[in-house]
Structures are given as structure tokens and as C-alpha cells.
Amino acid sequence: MKFWQGLSCSLACALMTLLPALPVHAATVSGRSSTVIEWFDTAAEKTAVPVFQYLKLNVRNIGDGYNFSSYGRLGYDLTNELEGRYADSRLYIAYLDKRNFLVEDLDMRFGRQFISTSAGAAVMDGLKLDYRIKRNYRISLFGGGDVTYYEGYSAKDLVLGGAINGTFFDNLKLGTSYVAKVDRGRLAKELFGFDIEYDVNNRVFLYGETQYDYLSKRTSYLLAGFKYYYSPTWATRFEYLYSLPVFSSTSIYSVFAVDKYEEIMGEVTYNHGNGWHAFVRYTHEMYVDFSDASVFQAGIEKIRTEKYSGYLTGVYRRDKDGQDLKGFKLYVGALLTNKLRAGVGLDVDVFERNVNYFDDQSGSNETTSRRYWADATYYYSDKINVQSQIARVESDLWSYYYRGNVRLNILF
């Protein structure tokens, strides 16, 4: 365990130790415990059975206005069949926070936390300060250890940055941000971000976000779009997306050339009421070394308002290179009794592609994959429920296998 990991774990353990000593009337404890057991077949045709214990804990008013939040899991592979970190134990968040820290309008958060800005995002072990100015403006500063679950993690892995956000004319929101990442003492990433939102009479909503990679001197991300509300039931959305991968300057991949990706998307949605929604979407994908692709999607969804819920969506992708995809997703669920909800679903994807052989002959192959599943939730009470799912996954390439899980949730 490295320095920053030990810092967050020590903070979480210290708070857990102090809880019994806190005055009962001062602190409010709430959260959720989830015990999960999974099973599925591995590539080696063995059955893996990982188990997890998730715990979300919130403690409010720990004296002088401090609060504590944490979320993590313990994991173990019962059959010892898994490779990698799938069943690892993890600490996702564990932090103290306080409003009006030291001075009025200054908020503090210390510990393991998720940082998200237009310049980038990270899980950080450290300190974040937010200062509010006249309720319309906010200045944020943060810094600490850069957490990663899949690579080495040391005291020299850092993330630093800040953001300035403001609301102007009641409906114009502007923000700018900066994020720098240090990998083992070397500057790995330096990113600037900008975001904008503008609402015009609750009829047109404009939004945009961009990221600039300062080390590579190029724009790495741009999203711009708008939503137009014809009425409470009809709406349209148009977006443009530009994306260019950003690799750490300390990574070997940083020396390779990368291609940009662009897409234009248009969507029409219809809200029928009583939980019914429908949409039609078209996306034009643009590549540098491959032909552009057209993707058509449509679907209808029923959110459960009384007894039934479900959805039906379809997708069709086509390009001149012959990398075509057809598929659909179907799910139907129902509240069978006051305590039992159950449903069944089906996913089908048909992927067809052209293949160029070494003898300059060409051909094509088609792979169909299917996933059938059934799920159920039984509510013992408002605080306790059991969820379960079992699925059969089929493929022309990998035959079939089963996977499932059972989850016991306890809210407190």
C-alpha cells in the first residue's frame, strides 16, 4: 500500500473507529450494504465465483458541521479461477467535507474523491476547496494523489488543478478549468477546459465543452450541441463531437500518431406521458483512414408508473468498407405482486464485415451474438431487497455460456 492509499484508508478507519464515541443526537448515519455473489464461465471453460461486499456509508454532522462519505468493496474469488484485478477489493471514495470551512462560503473536501471538470477527471486522494462568490460564481482548487486501480501508485503520482464557474444573466453558465497530472515525478498531462450552457426561454438549450492538450498543442475534445423543445412532448437534439486520444507523455504510446474521430448526431424524442418515451436518432461517424459510417437507431421505452415497464430499441450501422451491424434490445418487466418484480430480456447483434486475405482475395463473414436473461427483485421491506439475474450468452464464435448473480441490499 502506497502513501496516498494509506492516507485515505487511515482516514476511513479512523472515522469508523470514532463513530461509536460520537454523541447519538449529533450524527446521522445512513447508507447501503450490498452482498453480491456472481458466477460465470471463463475463457478456459472454468466456472468463476467471485463474491463482493459493497458498503456505502454517509455520516452527517460529525461535530462542528463535518460530514463523512465513503464507498468501497471487499472482493474474493472463491474458485481462484480469475486473472487480473476483477475480484480486487477497492476503496472508491472516502472523504470528509464541511461547508463554511474556516471562513464563510468556503467548502472543503478531504480524502478520496472523484474530480470532474471540462479539462479532465480523476479519482484523487487529497484536498478540494470551493469558494462561492455571491452564489453565482465559484472558484475551485484541488490537489493530491492520482489514484489508479490498474497501474502502480506512489507518492509521486499527483493530480493538480482548478476551475472557475459562473452564472451570468440568470441563464448563461460559463466555466473554465485546468488539470495537470504527474506520473512518478514527471509532468504527464496538462489540460485546459472550457464549457458553456445557455437556456433561451426554456425553448432552446445550447451547450458546449472543449478540452485543449497543452503538451501536444492541440484540441483533444470538442462537444457542441443544442436542444429545441417544440412542446412538452416533442424535442430535437443536434450534436457535433470531435475526439483525439490523449496519452500520458510518460507512456510509449505518446510517440505514435493518432487519428481524430468526428461525428454528427441528430435526434427526435417524443414523450407520450404516463412513462412512455420514443426516439429516432441518426449518427454520421467520420474516420480518417476508414470510410464514414451511418448509424440509425430507434426505440420506445416504458418507465414503470404502475405495473409494467420495458423497452425495445434497434440499431443499423452501415459503411462502404462493409463493417455493418444490425441489432435490437428487448426487455419486458412487471410488478407481479406488491413485493415481487420480474422481467425478461433479449439482446441480438449481427456483425458482418469484409475480410481481406493475404492472397488478395476478399470475403466476408457474419457473426451473430445473443444474450437472453431473466431478472427478479423481491422486496422484503422498504429497507431490504434481493436482486437476481441469470443470462445465457451465445455467439457463433464462442458457442455459449451462462452467467448470473444474486445481490442482497440492505438500506440503513
N, C-alpha and C positions, 0 to 999 in steps of 0.2 A: 504494500500500500504506500503510495507516494504522499508528498506533503499536503497537497490541496485535498486529496481524497481523505486523508486523515483528519484534516481540519473540519470538513463537512460531517464526516461520521462522528467525530468527537462532539460537535455541536448537537447533532441529533441525539446521541446517547446522553449527553448532559441534560437536555430538556426532558427526555424520558425519565431520567433519574429524579429530577426535581419535581415532576408532576405530582407525586403523592404528597409532597410537602407544601403544595400550594393551597391557599385557602379555598374551600369549596365554593364560596359565594363569589370569588374573584374571577375564576377561569371557567370558560365554557369549552368543553371537549366534544368534538364531532368527527365523523369520518366514515370510512368504509373498509371492511375486510373482505377479501375475495380469495377463496381457496380453489385452485384450479388443477385439474388433472387432465392431461392430454395423451392421446395415443395415435400413432401413425406409422406407416411403413417407410423405411429409409431406402436410399438407392441400393444398399446392399441386401435388400429384401429382409431386413430385420425389423422388429417392432420396437419403436422407441416409446417410452412412457415418462415424459418429463412432468414434474409437479412444481407448482408455484404457489407462494403465499404472498399476495399483494396487500399492502396496507396504506391507506390514505388517512392522514391524521391532521386535524386542524385544532389548535388550541388558541382561543381568543381571550384577551385581557389577562395576560400573564403579568400582572402588576405594572403600573405606570404606562398602560396602553400598548404594551408589546404583544405581538401575536406570533404564533409559530405554525408553519405548514410543512408537511413532508409527504412524500410518496415514494415507495420503493417496493422491492420484491426480494424474496428468497427463492432460489431455484435449485432443483436437484433432478438428475436423470436416474430414474430407478433402475433402468436396464443397462445403463452405461453404453448406449449404442450411438449417442450423438457426438459429432465432432464440432469443433469451433466453440462459439460462445452462446449458443441458443438457450441453454438452461442456466446461464450465469445468474448470480444474484446481482442486483443493481439498485443504486440509490438515484432516483430521478430528480427529486427536489428535496431540500431540507433547509429552510431559511427562517430567520427572524425578521419581522417587519414592524415598523412603527410610523404612524403619521405624526407630523409636527415634531420631528426629531431635532432636539437642541433649539431650533427656532421654529416659529410658525410657518406653515406652508412647505416645510422641508420633510419629505418622506424618505425613509431608509429601509433597505432590504439587504440582509447579510446572510450568506450561506450559499448553498447550491440552488441555482435558479436558472430559468430559461430567459434569454435575452433575445428580443426580436426587433429589428429595425429595418428600414429600407436598404441600409448598407450591408446587412447580413444578420445572421442569427447564430447563437451558440448556447450551449449549456455551460454555465460558469460557476466556479466556486469563488465568491468574492463579494464585493460591496457595490450596491447601486443606490444612487441618490437622485431623487426627483424634486425639483423646486418649482412650485406653482406661482405664477405671477398673475394676479387679478383674475384667476380662474380660466382665463382664455389662453394662457401661454405656459409652457412647461420646458424646463431645461433638465436633461438627464445626463449623468456621468456614471460610468461603471468600469470596473477593472477587477481582474482576478485570474484564477487558473482556468485554462481552456480544457474542458472535460471531453474525453473521447472514450467510447466503450470498446473500440476495436484496435487501438494502437497504444504504444507506450505513453505514459502520462507522468510528467515530472514537474518540479517546481519552476522549470524554465519554459513551460508551456503556458502562455498567457493570452488573454484577450482584453483589449482596452478600447474604450470608445465613448461616444456620447451622442445626444440627439437634442434638437430644438424643434418644438412643435407649437403651433399657434392656430387659433380660430379668428378669422377676420370677417367683418360684415355679417356675422352670425351664421353664415353658411359656406364660407370658404376656409378650408383647412389646408395648411402648408406645413411641411416638415423636412428637415434635413438631418443627416446623421453621418457618423464616421465610425468605422470598426477596423481595428488592427489586430492581427494575430501573430504571436511569436512562437516559433517551433524550436524548442531546445536552445533558446537564446538568440535565434536568428529571426529577423523580420520575414514572415511567410506570406502575409496578405495585408493589403492596405486598401480599403474600400470606402467610397463615398456614396451616399444615397440621397434621393430626393423623392418626396411623394406629395400628391395633391388630390383633394376631393372638393367638389363644388356641386351644390344642390340648387337647382333652379326651380323654385316654386313647387317643390315636390312632384315635378313632372319629368325633369331631365336631371340625371345624376352623372357627372363627369368624374373620372378618376384616372390616376396615372402613377407610375412608380418606376424609378430608374436607378441603376447601380453602375458606378464607374470604378474600374480596376486601375488604381493609380500606378501600381508597379509595372503593369503592362501597357499603360497609357491607352486604354480603350474602354468603350462602353461594354459591359458584360451582361446587362439585363435591362429590358425596357418593356413595360406593360402600359398600354393606353387604351381606354375604352369609355363607353357611355351606355347608360340605360335610359330608355324612354318609356314612360308609363302612359299608354293610351287611356287606360281606365283602371279601376281597381282589379279588373280581371285580365286584361291584356297588357303585355310588356315586351319590349325587344331589347336585345343587348348586342353590342358590337365591340370586338377587341382586336388589338394588334399586339403580338408577342414577339420579342427578339431575345435570343439567349445565346450566350457564348460561355463555354466552360471556364471556370477559374480554378487553376491548380495552385497549390502552395509553391512558393519559389524554392522551397527546400525539397520538393518532390522531383523525381526524374521525369515525370510527365510534363513538367513546365517547359521543357525544351522542345516538345513536339508541337507541330502546328495543329490547330483545332479549327473546325468549321462552325460557322454560325447556323442557328436554326431560327426560322421565322414561321409564323402562322397568322392567318386572319380568320376570325370566327364571327359568325352571326347566329343569333338565337331568338326564337319567338316562344314565349311562355303564356299559358292560359291557366288561370286559377278559377275553377268552376265553383269553389266553395264546398263546405262540408268535407274538407280534407282531400279533394280531388285536384290534381295538378297535371298538366300536359306540356310537352315541349317538343320543338323541332330545332335541330342545330346543324349548321354546316361549318366545317373547318377545312381551310386550304393550307396544307403543310408544304413548306418550301425548304428544299435542301440544296447544298452546293454541288455535291458530286453525284446526286441521285435525282431522279425525276420527281416533280412535285406530286403530291397525293391529295385526293379529295375524300373527305370523310363525312358521311351522312349519319346522323343519329336522330332518333325519335323515341319518345316514351310517354307513359302515363303512370301516375303514382296515386295511391290512395293511402293517406295517413289515417291511422285508426282514430276515429272520433267516437265510435260506439263499439262495434263488434269486429268488423273486417278491416284488413289492411293488405297492401301488396303493391307490386309494380310490374310493368312489362316495358322493357327497353330493347331497342335494336340498333345495330351499327353495321355500316357497309363502307369499307375503305378500298379505294382503287387508285393505282398509279400505272404509268406506262412501263415501268420495269417489271410489272407482274407480281408485285408483293401485295396481294389482295387479302382482305379479311371480311368475313361475314359472321355475324353472331347475334345472339339475343340473350337476355336475362329475364327470368320469370320467377315471381315469388307471390305466394298467397298465404296469408296468416289470418287467424281468427281467435277471438276470445271465446273459448269453448264453455268455460264456467267463470264464476267470479274470481277463481284462483288459478285457472289454467289457461295459458295462451300457447298456441302451437301453429306451426307453419311448415310448408314445403317449398323447395325452390329448385330451379334448373338453370344452369349456365351452359351455353353451347357456343364454341368458336370454331370456325372453319378457316384455316390459314392456307392459302395457295401461293406458291412462289415459283418463279423461273430459276433454274439451276444451270449454270454454265460448267461443262465438264472440261477436263484438260485436253481432250481431243477436238475441242472447238465445237462439239455438238451441244445442243441445248435441249433441255427437257423441263418438266415441271413436276412438282409433287404437291400433294394436298394432305394436310394433317388436321384431323378433327379431334377436339378435346371436349369432354363433357364433365360436368360436376352436378351430381344430384345430392340434395341434402334435406334433412328434416330437423327442425329445432323445436324446443318447447321451454317454457318458463312456468314454474309453479310458485305462486306467492303464498308462503306460509302466513305472512303478516305483512304489514307495511314496512317492516324493518328487515325481514328475512325472505329470500327467494333463492331458488335453484334454477340454473340455466343449463341446458344441454343441447348438443348438436352432434349429428353423425352424418358423414358425407362419403360418397363413393366418387372417386375421380378416375376418369377414363381418358385414354389417349391412344391414337393409332401408333404412336412411337413407343410409349412406356406401358402399354397394357392398362391395368387398373390397380388401385389400392384404396384402402379405407382410412379415414381419419375422423377423430371425434374429440369431444371434450365435455367435461362436467364442471360447473362453476357454482360454488356456494357463496352468496353475497350476504353480508350482514352489515346493516347501517346502524350507526350509533351517534 
